[in-house]
């Protein structure tokens, strides 16, 4: 009887260890999109429009375009994303600069 209990215990521990190993992933995870909604003082620099061409054009490219138009840009708020007829994206937003940075 003792051998059956120890064998059952080993089996259960092996299953638990197996689930832990399978549940762990080597792929790093992180936010798909992050928005800093904390209230901060900022200055509005102006409106930015960015027409994404090609694949893998997203927020970072939009922010880079805003920094070209307004070199002091810290962030973009009030973002709207439209889909063009050619399946491209048009990003619109407001470039801002934080006051107490």
Secondary structure, DSSP 8 states (H G I E B T S, - for coil): -HHHHHHHHHHHHHHHHHHHHHH--SS----SS----S---EEEEEEEEEEE-SSS--HHHHHHHHHHHSTT--EEEEEEEEE-TTS-EEEEEEEEEES--
